[in-house]
Structure formats: structure tokens, C-alpha cells
Amino acid sequence: MHGYKRVRWVQAALLSMVLILTWGAGAVCTRAAASAPEGETGARDTPLRQESPASPLSKAAIVIDDFGNNMQGTQEMLDLPIPITVAVMPGLPSTVPDAEMAHAKGKEVIIHLPMEPVKGKKSWLGPGSITTDLTDKEIRARVEAAVDEIPYAIGMNNHMGSKATADPRVMRIVLKVCKERNLFFLDSRTTGKSVIGELCAELGVKTANNGLFFDEVYTLEHIMKQVERFKKHMGKHEQGIAIGHVGPPGKKTAFALKKAASEMSGKVEFVPVRELVK
């Protein structure tokens, strides 16, 4: 009996040691899991937090028309702390210098092609203008001359042009040159009858539409009102394009845009027009 009791005592002691060792290992594992950096103990135990992706900023493109004639506000526009697209008219005293200066400032350059309006005198358009009474050959020659004259241009938009941009014959020739020279065409939208969109789709020319003019009225009050309209648009849409001018309203528009750029910082990304053409 004494031998049997000793055996049972030894068995009980061994079992106790096993239980103690097992409990101790479990406690060590528990402490290790509690102190391990998040994510290192396995996805089933402590899954990594999934951060929500940041919402992309809406994109705004600002185009400034009428460069090429030493107009008021030229330097102020080029000094704006945001990307702008500089639209340069052909055949004027500072056409080439303005394009070169804009490029040196890191601004995008496009051709601001003068085109016939429904109302107004043709003489208002300046040299090299595209009018509906020209032959096909004359239209092509004038468009090609503008492209050849203006350095660094990667696109084109219309100066005035409410009549010409509604004429399929005229615009087909203009846009064929754009296609051949790898230029996009920004429709300034001076008429609701424009055929630019459908012809660009047919010919494979990249395009986009202007949505607002800042300064068709030259007062600072009107310009600031238009800037506020643009800001509201950008708060609701992924992208937007608006046009201002050098010349009589130039310095006022530059002032308003500089102020708006500061107010929209962190909410809107200002980009060249080339990023918004399709």
C-alpha cells in the first residue's frame, strides 16, 4: 500500500507541474499579444484600421485671353501664384514676346484665334482673323500662320467667334489643322449654337468648354461677383473652366483671382487647361 500511495503521489505532483507550466505559457502568450503593436498578432485577432481615402480636390483651370498687344494687367496675370493658361492673339506687337514670357514663367500657352462674331465689325478682330466669307484655302492659311507664329502653343481657343464657331465649314477646317498640329481646342462658348464639340468628336480633337467669363463687364464689383459664382461652382463640381482678360479689366481681374486663389487653397487644385480637355 505504501508503494501504491507513493506512485499516486508522484503522478499527482507531475500533473500539477504540467498544469502550472501550461498556465504560465498561456499567460506569457496573452501578455505578448496585449503588448504587440497593432496588426502584428494576425488579422483575425487585431485587424488593421482601414483609413478612408482622402477626397480628391476639384480641378479649376483659369484662361486669360487677349495677350499679344502689351495690354494692361499682363505682368500681374503672369505673376499670379497659380497655373493659368495664357491665350495669345496672332499678328500683334507683343505676340511672340508675350508667349515667350508666359512660357518662361511656367504658364501654358494657347492661340487666341480671332473669329467672326454675329454682331460687331470685322475690323475689331485684328489681323489674321477667321471670317465666314473666306475660302477654305484662306482659312487654312490663316490658321496655319497663327500656329507657326506663336511659340510654345499647345492648344487654341476662339476670340469672339459667335458666327464662325457656329459654321460647320469654317470650323471643320480650323479643327483639321488642330488635329494635324496636335492641338486641343477650347470652346470659349460665345454662342449656344457652337458646332465645335460635335466636330471635335468626329475628327478626334481634344476639347473642353468654357463655363464662365469673369470680366465681360469691367467693374471690380462685377468681377468679384463672377469669382464668387465660380467658387460656388467648384464647391459642387469636380472641375471647372473660366476665362478672364488682360486689357481694360486686366488688373482688376488679376487682383480678384489672386484673392480667390488664397481663399480656395486646399479646396481646389488649379491646373492648366490641358488637364481638363477630353
Residue frames as qw, qx, qy, qz and C-alpha x, y, z in Angstrom:
[[0.000, 0.885, 0.465, 0.000, 0.00, 0.00, 0.00],
 [0.302, -0.772, 0.097, 0.551, 2.81, 2.38, 0.82],
 [0.374, -0.111, 0.603, 0.696, 4.29, 1.75, -2.66],
 [0.174, 0.626, 0.679, 0.342, 0.91, 2.40, -4.31],
 [0.144, -0.917, -0.282, 0.245, 0.47, 5.66, -2.38],
 [0.368, -0.553, 0.308, 0.681, 3.94, 6.84, -3.44],
 [0.318, 0.214, 0.686, 0.618, 3.10, 6.20, -7.10],
 [0.031, 0.807, 0.568, 0.158, -0.18, 8.13, -6.84],
 [0.289, -0.839, -0.075, 0.455, 1.63, 10.98, -5.10],
 [0.386, -0.285, 0.487, 0.730, 4.25, 11.18, -7.86],
 [0.219, 0.473, 0.702, 0.484, 1.54, 11.17, -10.55],
 [0.101, -0.895, -0.426, 0.085, -0.35, 13.98, -8.81],
 [0.357, -0.695, 0.144, 0.607, 2.83, 16.04, -8.49],
 [0.356, -0.012, 0.616, 0.703, 3.65, 15.61, -12.19],
 [0.109, 0.686, 0.656, 0.295, 0.12, 16.61, -13.19],
 [0.209, -0.894, -0.229, 0.323, 0.37, 19.75, -11.06],
 [0.381, -0.470, 0.356, 0.712, 3.65, 20.68, -12.70],
 [0.280, 0.303, 0.697, 0.586, 2.13, 20.25, -16.17],
 [0.024, -0.839, -0.539, -0.071, -0.83, 22.44, -15.24],
 [0.312, -0.800, -0.011, 0.512, 1.45, 25.14, -13.83],
 [0.376, -0.231, 0.525, 0.728, 3.66, 25.14, -16.95],
 [0.194, 0.509, 0.710, 0.447, 0.64, 25.24, -19.28],
 [0.115, -0.902, -0.396, 0.129, -0.93, 28.13, -17.41],
 [0.368, -0.665, 0.171, 0.627, 2.34, 30.06, -17.39],
 [0.344, 0.042, 0.621, 0.703, 2.79, 29.67, -21.15],
 [0.078, 0.713, 0.641, 0.272, -0.74, 30.88, -21.75],
 [0.238, -0.884, -0.207, 0.345, -0.17, 33.92, -19.58],
 [0.393, -0.412, 0.380, 0.729, 3.04, 34.76, -21.46],
 [0.247, 0.337, 0.691, 0.590, 1.19, 34.50, -24.82],
 [0.060, -0.847, -0.528, -0.031, -1.61, 36.71, -23.52],
 [0.308, -0.792, 0.011, 0.526, 0.82, 39.36, -22.30],
 [0.384, -0.161, 0.543, 0.729, 2.71, 39.22, -25.60],
 [0.166, 0.567, 0.680, 0.434, -0.47, 39.70, -27.61],
 [0.162, -0.897, -0.376, 0.169, -1.53, 42.60, -25.41],
 [0.318, -0.749, 0.178, 0.554, 1.80, 44.41, -25.82],
 [0.538, 0.121, 0.583, 0.596, 2.37, 43.68, -29.54],
 [0.114, 0.305, -0.178, -0.929, 2.00, 46.60, -31.99],
 [0.660, 0.416, 0.360, -0.513, -1.38, 46.70, -33.72],
 [0.712, 0.579, -0.247, -0.311, -1.51, 44.38, -36.73],
 [0.218, 0.559, -0.799, 0.040, 1.44, 42.17, -35.73],
 [0.415, -0.132, 0.830, -0.348, -0.64, 39.47, -33.95],
 [0.150, 0.213, 0.915, 0.309, -2.62, 38.43, -37.04],
 [0.235, -0.194, -0.317, -0.898, -5.61, 39.87, -38.88],
 [0.523, -0.437, -0.687, -0.251, -8.13, 37.66, -37.08],
 [0.494, -0.445, -0.536, 0.521, -7.08, 38.95, -33.63],
 [0.110, -0.729, -0.148, 0.659, -6.45, 42.66, -34.16],
 [0.567, 0.576, 0.444, 0.387, -7.33, 43.76, -37.71],
 [0.327, -0.072, 0.076, 0.939, -5.65, 46.89, -39.09],
 [0.224, 0.693, 0.374, -0.574, -7.80, 50.02, -39.16],
 [0.467, 0.428, 0.546, 0.549, -8.86, 50.94, -42.70],
 [0.074, -0.480, -0.091, 0.869, -8.38, 54.66, -43.24],
 [0.495, 0.744, 0.432, -0.124, -10.89, 56.36, -45.54],
 [0.569, 0.205, 0.291, 0.741, -9.17, 57.64, -48.71],
 [0.050, -0.502, -0.124, 0.854, -8.88, 61.40, -48.94],
 [0.505, 0.735, 0.441, -0.101, -11.37, 63.01, -51.32],
 [0.548, 0.157, 0.297, 0.766, -9.57, 64.34, -54.44],
 [0.008, 0.543, 0.127, -0.830, -9.61, 68.09, -54.90],
 [0.551, 0.737, 0.390, -0.038, -11.75, 69.53, -57.65],
 [0.554, -0.079, 0.332, 0.760, -9.74, 70.97, -60.54],
 [0.212, 0.898, 0.242, -0.301, -10.05, 74.54, -61.81],
 [0.586, 0.136, 0.343, 0.721, -8.50, 75.92, -65.00],
 [0.047, 0.857, 0.171, -0.483, -8.21, 79.68, -65.49],
 [0.590, 0.364, 0.400, 0.600, -7.66, 81.01, -69.02],
 [0.075, -0.754, -0.082, 0.647, -6.60, 84.61, -69.62],
 [0.600, 0.597, 0.443, 0.296, -7.37, 85.91, -73.11],
 [0.249, 0.956, 0.114, 0.108, -6.08, 88.80, -75.26],
 [0.553, -0.584, 0.322, 0.500, -2.32, 88.60, -74.68],
 [0.652, 0.303, 0.449, 0.531, -0.20, 89.90, -77.57],
 [0.211, 0.768, 0.245, 0.552, -0.77, 93.65, -77.56],
 [0.305, 0.172, -0.426, 0.834, 1.03, 94.92, -74.43],
 [0.422, -0.624, -0.428, -0.500, -2.29, 95.05, -72.60],
 [0.308, -0.577, 0.412, -0.634, -2.90, 96.24, -69.04],
 [0.824, -0.316, 0.314, -0.351, -2.56, 93.53, -66.43],
 [0.804, 0.400, -0.440, 0.000, -0.13, 91.42, -68.45],
 [0.281, 0.434, -0.719, 0.465, 2.54, 91.32, -65.73],
 [0.500, -0.266, 0.491, -0.662, 0.00, 90.94, -62.93],
 [0.927, 0.100, -0.047, -0.359, -1.53, 87.91, -64.63],
 [0.736, 0.393, -0.524, 0.171, 1.84, 86.29, -65.25],
 [0.074, 0.425, -0.666, 0.608, 2.75, 86.84, -61.59],
 [0.779, -0.322, 0.006, -0.538, -0.31, 85.01, -60.26],
 [0.230, -0.469, 0.831, -0.191, 0.76, 82.22, -57.87],
 [0.745, 0.171, 0.597, -0.242, -1.38, 79.62, -59.67],
 [0.356, 0.043, 0.739, 0.570, -1.17, 77.90, -63.05],
 [0.463, 0.638, 0.222, -0.574, -3.02, 79.86, -65.72],
 [0.624, 0.307, 0.580, 0.425, -3.41, 79.30, -69.44],
 [0.035, -0.608, 0.115, 0.785, -2.25, 82.28, -71.49],
 [0.582, 0.571, 0.563, 0.139, -4.22, 82.80, -74.72],
 [0.245, -0.504, 0.265, 0.785, -2.15, 84.88, -77.18],
 [0.586, 0.729, 0.252, -0.248, -3.59, 86.59, -80.25],
 [0.724, 0.112, 0.366, 0.574, -1.60, 86.34, -83.51],
 [0.407, 0.588, 0.321, 0.621, -0.14, 89.20, -85.54],
 [0.249, -0.948, -0.149, -0.128, 0.15, 91.80, -82.76],
 [0.183, 0.839, -0.409, 0.307, 3.15, 93.79, -81.45],
 [0.251, -0.539, 0.734, -0.327, 3.85, 91.59, -78.41],
 [0.926, 0.042, -0.168, -0.336, 2.50, 88.28, -79.71],
 [0.800, 0.240, -0.488, 0.252, 5.83, 86.45, -79.61],
 [0.137, 0.423, -0.574, 0.688, 7.31, 88.19, -76.53],
 [0.631, -0.312, 0.254, -0.664, 4.15, 87.53, -74.50],
 [0.960, 0.025, -0.226, -0.165, 4.17, 83.84, -75.45],
 [0.640, 0.338, -0.532, 0.439, 7.85, 83.54, -74.60],
 [0.124, -0.438, 0.482, -0.749, 7.43, 85.39, -71.30],
 [0.813, -0.234, 0.077, -0.528, 4.46, 83.21, -70.32],
 [0.922, 0.131, -0.359, 0.061, 6.42, 80.05, -71.10],
 [0.386, 0.425, -0.550, 0.607, 9.39, 81.32, -69.07],
 [0.388, -0.359, 0.402, -0.747, 7.00, 81.83, -66.14],
 [0.104, -0.009, 0.984, -0.142, 5.82, 78.23, -66.45],
 [0.535, 0.369, 0.347, -0.676, 2.41, 79.14, -67.85],
 [0.533, 0.292, 0.760, 0.228, 0.63, 77.14, -70.53],
 [0.119, 0.422, -0.255, -0.862, 0.31, 78.92, -73.90],
 [0.480, 0.450, 0.746, 0.102, -2.52, 78.61, -76.41],
 [0.133, 0.134, 0.420, 0.888, -3.50, 80.51, -79.57],
 [0.218, 0.561, 0.521, -0.606, -6.35, 83.00, -79.14],
 [0.266, 0.184, 0.671, 0.667, -7.67, 82.87, -82.69],
 [0.269, 0.338, 0.164, -0.887, -9.82, 85.87, -83.70],
 [0.117, 0.283, 0.900, 0.311, -13.08, 84.70, -85.28],
 [0.172, -0.297, -0.328, -0.880, -16.10, 86.48, -86.73],
 [0.149, 0.249, 0.728, -0.622, -18.94, 87.39, -84.33],
 [0.176, 0.646, 0.728, 0.147, -22.63, 87.73, -85.18],
 [0.001, 0.979, 0.199, 0.052, -22.52, 91.40, -84.20],
 [0.453, -0.725, 0.249, 0.455, -19.66, 93.82, -84.48],
 [0.474, 0.810, -0.276, -0.206, -17.22, 94.95, -87.13],
 [0.953, 0.156, -0.082, 0.246, -14.68, 92.62, -88.68],
 [0.351, 0.709, -0.308, 0.529, -12.08, 95.36, -88.18],
 [0.543, -0.687, 0.297, -0.381, -12.38, 94.80, -84.41],
 [0.994, -0.112, 0.013, 0.008, -10.94, 91.31, -84.75],
 [0.345, -0.737, 0.510, 0.279, -7.39, 92.26, -85.70],
 [0.362, 0.556, -0.656, -0.360, -5.02, 90.62, -88.18],
 [0.175, 0.189, -0.965, -0.056, -5.35, 87.01, -89.29],
 [0.527, 0.062, 0.520, -0.669, -8.99, 86.75, -88.28],
 [0.098, 0.132, 0.952, 0.257, -11.20, 83.88, -89.45],
 [0.437, 0.297, 0.169, -0.832, -14.36, 85.05, -91.15],
 [0.658, 0.268, 0.688, -0.152, -17.11, 83.15, -92.90],
 [0.575, 0.773, 0.000, -0.267, -16.53, 84.85, -96.27],
 [0.095, -0.660, 0.705, 0.242, -13.04, 83.36, -96.62],
 [0.795, 0.276, -0.477, -0.255, -12.35, 80.42, -98.91],
 [0.954, -0.294, -0.038, 0.051, -11.29, 77.07, -97.49],
 [0.752, 0.295, -0.151, 0.570, -7.75, 77.74, -98.63],
 [0.041, 0.678, -0.180, 0.711, -7.66, 81.19, -97.00],
 [0.721, -0.605, 0.064, -0.331, -8.99, 79.84, -93.69],
 [0.956, -0.115, -0.064, 0.263, -6.37, 77.09, -93.59],
 [0.553, 0.477, -0.159, 0.664, -3.58, 79.51, -94.45],
 [0.208, -0.717, 0.168, -0.643, -4.55, 81.90, -91.63],
 [0.855, -0.488, 0.054, -0.167, -4.87, 79.16, -89.03],
 [0.907, 0.072, -0.079, 0.408, -1.52, 77.66, -90.01],
 [0.318, 0.633, -0.173, 0.684, 0.12, 81.09, -89.90],
 [0.499, -0.707, 0.154, -0.477, -1.15, 81.63, -86.34],
 [0.956, -0.285, 0.032, 0.064, 0.15, 78.23, -85.26],
 [0.769, 0.318, -0.093, 0.547, 3.54, 78.92, -86.85],
 [0.102, 0.740, -0.135, 0.651, 3.82, 82.37, -85.27],
 [0.544, -0.679, 0.203, -0.450, 3.04, 81.66, -81.61],
 [0.401, 0.365, -0.810, 0.225, 5.78, 79.70, -79.85],
 [0.019, -0.096, 0.864, -0.493, 5.05, 77.02, -77.23],
 [0.626, 0.001, 0.051, -0.778, 1.32, 76.88, -78.08],
 [0.074, -0.047, 0.996, -0.018, -0.28, 73.52, -77.31],
 [0.173, 0.560, 0.802, -0.111, -3.90, 74.47, -77.96],
 [0.012, 0.226, 0.332, 0.916, -6.28, 77.07, -79.29],
 [0.095, 0.591, 0.707, -0.376, -9.45, 78.94, -78.33],
 [0.238, 0.633, 0.489, 0.550, -11.69, 81.42, -80.09],
 [0.103, -0.273, -0.205, 0.934, -11.61, 85.19, -79.66],
 [0.505, 0.278, 0.025, -0.817, -15.23, 86.30, -80.15],
 [0.093, 0.170, -0.926, -0.325, -16.47, 83.97, -82.93],
 [0.508, 0.228, 0.619, -0.553, -20.19, 83.64, -82.27],
 [0.704, 0.536, -0.086, -0.458, -20.77, 83.43, -86.03],
 [0.411, 0.553, -0.714, -0.124, -17.69, 81.47, -87.11],
 [0.133, -0.231, 0.923, -0.276, -17.92, 78.81, -84.39],
 [0.636, 0.285, 0.535, -0.477, -21.47, 78.01, -85.49],
 [0.623, 0.611, -0.288, -0.395, -20.37, 77.44, -89.09],
 [0.927, -0.126, 0.349, 0.059, -19.51, 73.75, -89.80],
 [0.751, 0.589, -0.018, 0.299, -17.47, 74.53, -92.93],
 [0.077, 0.850, -0.349, 0.386, -15.27, 77.06, -91.16],
 [0.590, -0.600, 0.475, -0.257, -14.76, 75.04, -88.01],
 [0.980, 0.094, 0.159, 0.067, -14.02, 71.80, -89.85],
 [0.617, 0.645, -0.206, 0.401, -11.02, 73.48, -91.50],
 [0.191, -0.772, 0.413, -0.444, -9.83, 75.06, -88.22],
 [0.788, -0.399, 0.407, -0.233, -10.12, 71.79, -86.35],
 [0.940, 0.302, -0.016, 0.155, -8.42, 69.77, -89.06],
 [0.355, 0.714, -0.391, 0.459, -5.37, 71.99, -88.62],
 [0.503, -0.609, 0.447, -0.419, -5.59, 71.42, -84.85],
 [0.976, -0.057, 0.195, -0.080, -5.65, 67.68, -85.46],
 [0.787, 0.511, -0.156, 0.308, -2.65, 67.85, -87.79],
 [0.212, 0.662, -0.416, 0.586, -0.66, 70.01, -85.35],
 [0.572, -0.241, -0.720, 0.312, -1.69, 68.05, -82.24],
 [0.065, -0.188, 0.271, -0.942, -3.51, 70.99, -80.64],
 [0.017, -0.515, -0.825, 0.233, -6.61, 70.86, -78.45],
 [0.052, -0.430, -0.284, -0.855, -9.41, 73.39, -78.94],
 [0.067, -0.368, -0.666, 0.645, -11.08, 75.16, -76.03],
 [0.023, -0.632, -0.579, -0.515, -14.56, 76.38, -76.96],
 [0.085, 0.062, -0.330, 0.938, -14.94, 79.82, -75.39],
 [0.020, -0.558, -0.827, 0.067, -18.71, 79.36, -75.76],
 [0.043, 0.230, 0.014, -0.972, -19.61, 82.75, -77.18],
 [0.588, 0.047, -0.287, -0.754, -22.71, 81.14, -78.71],
 [0.670, -0.072, 0.647, -0.356, -25.04, 78.32, -77.81],
 [0.831, 0.495, 0.042, -0.249, -25.00, 77.28, -81.49],
 [0.061, -0.693, 0.698, 0.168, -21.34, 76.23, -81.50],
 [0.941, 0.225, -0.176, -0.180, -20.51, 73.14, -83.57],
 [0.126, 0.694, -0.687, 0.176, -17.07, 72.69, -82.01],
 [0.583, -0.300, 0.685, -0.318, -17.99, 69.81, -79.71],
 [0.884, 0.277, 0.328, -0.186, -19.53, 67.57, -82.37],
 [0.641, 0.712, -0.282, 0.039, -16.77, 68.26, -84.90],
 [0.106, -0.660, 0.710, -0.222, -14.03, 67.59, -82.33],
 [0.743, -0.106, 0.614, -0.243, -15.67, 64.24, -81.58],
 [0.842, 0.518, 0.111, -0.106, -15.82, 63.45, -85.30],
 [0.523, 0.755, -0.352, 0.179, -12.23, 64.50, -86.03],
 [0.865, -0.210, -0.303, 0.341, -10.63, 63.21, -82.84],
 [0.235, 0.553, -0.238, 0.763, -9.58, 66.61, -81.48],
 [0.394, -0.378, -0.661, 0.515, -9.38, 67.06, -77.71],
 [0.092, -0.556, -0.206, -0.800, -11.70, 69.77, -76.43],
 [0.238, -0.433, -0.686, 0.534, -13.35, 71.39, -73.43],
 [0.023, -0.768, -0.435, -0.470, -15.86, 74.18, -72.82],
 [0.085, 0.225, -0.337, 0.910, -15.55, 77.48, -71.01],
 [0.257, -0.544, -0.793, 0.094, -18.11, 77.79, -68.25],
 [0.206, -0.895, -0.321, 0.230, -17.92, 81.45, -67.20],
 [0.427, 0.570, -0.041, 0.701, -16.41, 84.83, -68.10],
 [0.448, -0.445, -0.449, 0.633, -15.07, 86.80, -65.15],
 [0.184, -0.530, -0.054, 0.826, -14.93, 90.25, -66.71],
 [0.266, 0.505, 0.619, 0.540, -17.28, 90.85, -69.63],
 [0.159, -0.941, -0.170, -0.247, -18.26, 93.86, -67.51],
 [0.555, 0.468, -0.372, 0.578, -15.16, 95.77, -66.43],
 [0.368, -0.728, 0.212, -0.539, -16.12, 96.82, -62.89],
 [0.124, 0.319, -0.862, 0.374, -14.43, 95.24, -59.87],
 [0.577, -0.027, 0.486, -0.656, -17.86, 94.65, -58.34],
 [0.861, 0.296, -0.132, -0.392, -18.95, 92.51, -61.29],
 [0.533, 0.458, -0.704, 0.100, -15.64, 90.64, -61.45],
 [0.138, -0.271, 0.796, -0.523, -15.79, 89.77, -57.74],
 [0.741, 0.098, 0.291, -0.597, -19.38, 88.59, -58.19],
 [0.815, 0.391, -0.367, -0.219, -18.31, 86.29, -61.04],
 [0.266, 0.431, -0.806, 0.307, -15.41, 84.96, -58.98],
 [0.450, -0.134, 0.652, -0.596, -17.88, 84.06, -56.21],
 [0.851, 0.259, -0.009, -0.458, -20.03, 82.24, -58.77],
 [0.646, 0.454, -0.614, 0.017, -17.01, 80.27, -59.87],
 [0.047, -0.356, 0.800, -0.481, -16.08, 79.41, -56.29],
 [0.688, 0.020, 0.433, -0.583, -19.60, 78.08, -55.67],
 [0.831, 0.385, -0.284, -0.282, -19.41, 76.02, -58.86],
 [0.440, 0.459, -0.744, 0.207, -16.13, 74.49, -57.78],
 [0.336, -0.268, 0.697, -0.574, -17.63, 73.59, -54.42],
 [0.777, 0.166, 0.381, -0.472, -20.18, 71.39, -56.16],
 [0.848, 0.511, -0.088, -0.110, -18.33, 70.04, -59.22],
 [0.880, -0.209, 0.207, 0.373, -15.18, 68.05, -59.93],
 [0.500, -0.037, 0.294, 0.814, -13.85, 70.55, -62.44],
 [0.209, 0.893, 0.348, -0.196, -14.45, 73.95, -63.99],
 [0.519, 0.145, 0.263, 0.800, -13.02, 76.34, -66.59],
 [0.034, 0.916, 0.319, -0.241, -13.36, 80.12, -66.57],
 [0.570, 0.410, 0.190, 0.686, -11.97, 82.92, -68.71],
 [0.186, -0.858, -0.144, 0.457, -10.63, 86.37, -67.84],
 [0.582, 0.710, 0.142, 0.370, -8.81, 89.01, -69.86],
 [0.428, -0.314, -0.004, 0.847, -5.87, 91.35, -69.93],
 [0.085, 0.505, 0.431, 0.743, -6.72, 94.82, -71.19],
 [0.269, -0.576, -0.015, -0.772, -9.23, 97.22, -69.58],
 [0.770, -0.543, -0.021, -0.334, -10.25, 94.80, -66.78],
 [0.753, 0.298, -0.537, 0.237, -6.84, 93.11, -66.54],
 [0.158, 0.359, -0.623, 0.677, -5.50, 94.47, -63.25],
 [0.606, -0.248, 0.259, -0.710, -8.88, 94.15, -61.54],
 [0.938, 0.040, -0.247, -0.239, -9.29, 90.57, -62.67],
 [0.600, 0.327, -0.613, 0.397, -5.75, 89.72, -61.57],
 [0.174, -0.364, 0.524, -0.750, -6.46, 91.20, -58.13],
 [0.792, -0.140, 0.105, -0.586, -9.70, 89.20, -57.80],
 [0.904, 0.170, -0.391, -0.042, -8.05, 85.97, -58.91],
 [0.351, 0.393, -0.657, 0.539, -5.13, 86.37, -56.52],
 [0.427, -0.280, 0.448, -0.734, -7.57, 86.83, -53.65],
 [0.896, 0.014, -0.062, -0.439, -9.68, 83.87, -54.77],
 [0.718, 0.326, -0.597, 0.143, -6.62, 81.63, -55.13],
 [0.047, 0.338, -0.693, 0.635, -5.76, 82.24, -51.49],
 [0.618, -0.117, 0.328, -0.704, -9.33, 81.58, -50.34],
 [0.915, 0.177, -0.152, -0.328, -9.61, 78.38, -52.39],
 [0.267, 0.546, -0.777, 0.166, -6.24, 76.98, -51.31],
 [0.176, -0.150, 0.909, -0.347, -6.58, 73.44, -50.01],
 [0.592, 0.355, 0.532, -0.491, -10.05, 73.09, -51.51],
 [0.725, 0.668, 0.107, -0.130, -9.34, 73.38, -55.23],
 [0.637, -0.258, 0.446, 0.574, -6.37, 72.42, -57.38],
 [0.375, 0.815, -0.088, -0.434, -5.59, 74.95, -60.10],
 [0.693, -0.037, 0.621, 0.364, -4.41, 73.25, -63.29],
 [0.073, 0.324, -0.487, -0.808, -3.64, 74.13, -66.93],
 [0.715, 0.280, 0.017, -0.640, -6.50, 73.59, -69.36],
 [0.485, 0.366, -0.762, -0.226, -4.67, 70.65, -70.95],
 [0.031, -0.082, 0.932, -0.351, -5.54, 68.57, -67.87],
 [0.447, 0.323, 0.567, -0.612, -9.27, 69.05, -68.45],
 [0.522, 0.404, -0.399, -0.637, -9.60, 68.50, -72.21],
 [0.719, 0.014, 0.679, -0.148, -11.06, 65.22, -73.43]]
